Amino acid sequence: MTALTKYERLEAAGLWRASPEAQRRDVILSLGDATLVISDQHGTALAHWSLPAVIRLNPAERPALFSPGEDATEDLEIEDDTLIKAIEKVRTVVERRRPHPGRLRHWVTAGIIGLLVALCVFWLPNALRDYTVSVVPDPTRDAIGQRILNRIGRVAGQQCDGQIGQSALDRLTARVLDTAAPRVIVLSGGVQTATHLPGHITLLNRALIEDYEEPDVVAGFLLAEDMRRQATDPMNALLEHAGLKATAQLLTTGDLPDGVIDSYAEDLLIAAPAPLDHSALLTRFEKAGVRSTPYAYALDLTGESTLDLIEADPVALADATPLLTDANWVRLQGICGE
């Protein structure tokens, strides 16, 4: 293998010494196929040096002094700039073409480290969160949900707790959501429409009850929020907000810092509801026997963005049965005034 074609059979004069005690001899140097041949004036070869093993004994000095290896006793003095540059160039090229087991090991090590970092950054948080969500017991969920509710109450106003109105709300919730009904709480302010918390808690803004003439509107929001709760575990949303450190704390101690609870509660007050697939939502309305049109107009007074909920209403007005008696509806509308 020729290291560099431009330097094939390059020759020059030099001074060679076989050992430190020997005298220097005038020699002819021939740069060949990855080797440096040292010959006397008659052309007799005195030594063959492997270029990859050659070392420079006095870098950046003139004349250049070379040795065939670390432990070699020979040395070679060269003044010819062309040959010096050729030796350096050929040594560099040959060295690049040699296998480098250590370099491969470094790349493998770097790759493993990079993979571990990527796992820590991208996989570990999600895996830890998913695992924590799966093992958090119901009592812990209930306690965390109540802490969030308490924080929302301090920021946005207390919950409406009229007993007669709450009884009517429980009737409506059971009618719409069957036996899996959550604990539904009406707030005097705070949430924009409806949201849900860990511990099977659903929050409603009082306006959904007081500003409409029929319970179908609030029933629609109960159905929609229940779909969101079933689609995404509220504990998962909380831990995604909390971050890796707080998630690990919950897993190990069963508790979350007050700061996490406070910031999550504040975010819930301004967060827009997650969008829902209208086809799936209409199926829920049909199963519950609830008209979707009142809910659609509550979302958009013009009906433009909710036209499919209006046109595909699964329960015709003529076929609809009252969700509450008039008396219970009146009681529910007074839940915040008792």
Solvent accessible surface area in square Angstrom, and as a share of the most:
residue,aa,sasa,rsa
1,M,132,0.59
2,T,48,0.28
3,A,3,0.02
4,L,38,0.19
5,T,106,0.62
6,K,155,0.66
7,Y,29,0.11
8,E,86,0.38
9,R,160,0.58
10,L,43,0.21
11,E,101,0.45
12,A,17,0.13
13,A,69,0.54
14,G,10,0.10
15,L,57,0.28
16,W,19,0.07
17,R,56,0.20
18,A,42,0.32
19,S,33,0.21
20,P,83,0.52
21,E,152,0.68
22,A,39,0.30
23,Q,159,0.71
24,R,83,0.30
25,R,109,0.40
26,D,92,0.48
27,V,0,0.00
28,I,59,0.30
29,L,0,0.00
30,S,9,0.06
31,L,1,0.00
32,G,12,0.11
33,D,74,0.38
34,A,19,0.15
35,T,47,0.27
36,L,0,0.00
37,V,27,0.16
38,I,0,0.00
39,S,16,0.10
40,D,19,0.10
41,Q,110,0.49
42,H,171,0.76
43,G,58,0.56
44,T,79,0.46
45,A,51,0.40
46,L,54,0.27
47,A,16,0.13
48,H,123,0.55
49,W,6,0.02
50,S,57,0.37
51,L,0,0.00
52,P,32,0.20
53,A,49,0.38
54,V,0,0.00
55,I,41,0.21
56,R,45,0.16
57,L,81,0.40
58,N,26,0.13
59,P,93,0.58
60,A,103,0.80
61,E,100,0.45
62,R,128,0.47
63,P,46,0.29
64,A,0,0.00
65,L,42,0.21
66,F,0,0.00
67,S,4,0.03
68,P,23,0.15
69,G,15,0.15
70,E,147,0.66
71,D,142,0.73
72,A,44,0.34
73,T,83,0.48
74,E,42,0.19
75,D,12,0.06
76,L,0,0.00
77,E,34,0.15
78,I,0,0.00
79,E,125,0.56
80,D,58,0.30
81,D,75,0.39
82,T,74,0.43
83,L,0,0.00
84,I,3,0.02
85,K,127,0.54
86,A,0,0.00
87,I,0,0.00
88,E,52,0.23
89,K,102,0.43
90,V,2,0.01
91,R,52,0.19
92,T,59,0.34
93,V,19,0.11
94,V,7,0.04
95,E,68,0.30
96,R,173,0.63
97,R,128,0.47
98,R,114,0.42
99,P,120,0.76
100,H,49,0.22
101,P,97,0.61
102,G,22,0.21
103,R,130,0.47
104,L,118,0.59
105,R,148,0.54
106,H,123,0.55
107,W,178,0.62
108,V,79,0.45
109,T,65,0.38
110,A,53,0.41
111,G,45,0.43
112,I,95,0.48
113,I,97,0.49
114,G,38,0.37
115,L,106,0.53
116,L,97,0.48
117,V,82,0.47
118,A,37,0.29
119,L,71,0.35
120,C,72,0.43
121,V,86,0.50
122,F,147,0.61
123,W,148,0.52
124,L,64,0.32
125,P,35,0.22
126,N,72,0.37
127,A,29,0.23
128,L,32,0.16
129,R,38,0.14
130,D,83,0.43
131,Y,123,0.47
132,T,0,0.00
133,V,19,0.11
134,S,85,0.55
135,V,67,0.38
136,V,16,0.09
137,P,75,0.47
138,D,100,0.52
139,P,98,0.61
140,T,25,0.15
141,R,41,0.15
142,D,72,0.37
143,A,55,0.43
144,I,4,0.02
145,G,0,0.00
146,Q,59,0.26
147,R,63,0.23
148,I,0,0.00
149,L,6,0.03
150,N,70,0.36
151,R,52,0.19
152,I,0,0.00
153,G,8,0.08
154,R,151,0.55
155,V,73,0.42
156,A,25,0.19
157,G,27,0.26
158,Q,122,0.54
159,Q,65,0.29
160,C,10,0.06
161,D,103,0.54
162,G,8,0.07
163,Q,155,0.69
164,I,100,0.51
165,G,0,0.00
166,Q,46,0.20
167,S,57,0.37
168,A,2,0.02
169,L,0,0.00
170,D,73,0.38
171,R,147,0.53
172,L,0,0.00
173,T,4,0.02
174,A,53,0.41
175,R,83,0.30
176,V,5,0.03
177,L,12,0.06
178,D,90,0.46
179,T,143,0.83
180,A,61,0.48
181,A,33,0.25
182,P,12,0.07
183,R,116,0.42
184,V,4,0.02
185,I,6,0.03
186,V,0,0.00
187,L,1,0.00
188,S,46,0.30
189,G,18,0.17
190,G,31,0.30
191,V,2,0.01
192,Q,100,0.45
193,T,37,0.22
194,A,9,0.07
195,T,17,0.10
196,H,27,0.12
197,L,0,0.00
198,P,0,0.00
199,G,17,0.17
200,H,69,0.31
201,I,3,0.02
202,T,4,0.03
203,L,0,0.00
204,L,0,0.00
205,N,23,0.12
206,R,75,0.27
207,A,36,0.28
208,L,8,0.04
209,I,0,0.00
210,E,66,0.29
211,D,100,0.52
212,Y,68,0.26
213,E,164,0.73
214,E,58,0.26
215,P,14,0.09
216,D,16,0.08
217,V,4,0.02
218,V,0,0.00
219,A,0,0.00
220,G,0,0.00
221,F,10,0.04
222,L,2,0.01
223,L,0,0.00
224,A,0,0.00
225,E,5,0.02
226,D,8,0.04
227,M,30,0.14
228,R,36,0.13
229,R,38,0.14
230,Q,115,0.51
231,A,84,0.66
232,T,64,0.37
233,D,48,0.25
234,P,11,0.07
235,M,0,0.00
236,N,33,0.17
237,A,37,0.29
238,L,0,0.00
239,L,1,0.01
240,E,110,0.49
241,H,71,0.32
242,A,21,0.16
243,G,31,0.30
244,L,77,0.38
245,K,175,0.74
246,A,6,0.05
247,T,3,0.02
248,A,38,0.29
249,Q,62,0.28
250,L,5,0.02
251,L,63,0.31
252,T,109,0.63
253,T,93,0.54
254,G,40,0.39
255,D,67,0.35
256,L,2,0.01
257,P,47,0.30
258,D,100,0.52
259,G,50,0.48
260,V,22,0.13
261,I,5,0.03
262,D,38,0.20
263,S,44,0.28
264,Y,16,0.06
265,A,1,0.00
266,E,73,0.33
267,D,60,0.31
268,L,24,0.12
269,L,22,0.11
270,I,132,0.67
271,A,54,0.42
272,A,83,0.64
273,P,63,0.39
274,A,57,0.44
275,P,131,0.82
276,L,37,0.18
277,D,89,0.46
278,H,51,0.23
279,S,80,0.51
280,A,41,0.32
281,L,2,0.01
282,L,26,0.13
283,T,84,0.49
284,R,48,0.18
285,F,0,0.00
286,E,110,0.49
287,K,165,0.70
288,A,16,0.12
289,G,26,0.25
290,V,0,0.00
291,R,32,0.12
292,S,0,0.00
293,T,29,0.17
294,P,11,0.07
295,Y,5,0.02
296,A,0,0.00
297,Y,93,0.35
298,A,25,0.19
299,L,84,0.42
300,D,29,0.15
301,L,158,0.78
302,T,95,0.55
303,G,2,0.02
304,E,140,0.63
305,S,81,0.52
306,T,6,0.04
307,L,90,0.45
308,D,65,0.34
309,L,0,0.00
310,I,32,0.16
311,E,132,0.59
312,A,53,0.41
313,D,33,0.17
314,P,46,0.29
315,V,21,0.12
316,A,56,0.43
317,L,130,0.64
318,A,100,0.78
319,D,107,0.55
320,A,32,0.25
321,T,89,0.52
322,P,116,0.73
323,L,12,0.06
324,L,17,0.08
325,T,83,0.49
326,D,119,0.61
327,A,51,0.40
328,N,21,0.11
329,W,22,0.08
330,V,101,0.58
331,R,106,0.39
332,L,0,0.00
333,Q,56,0.25
334,G,29,0.28
335,I,2,0.01
336,C,29,0.18
337,G,69,0.66
338,E,113,0.51
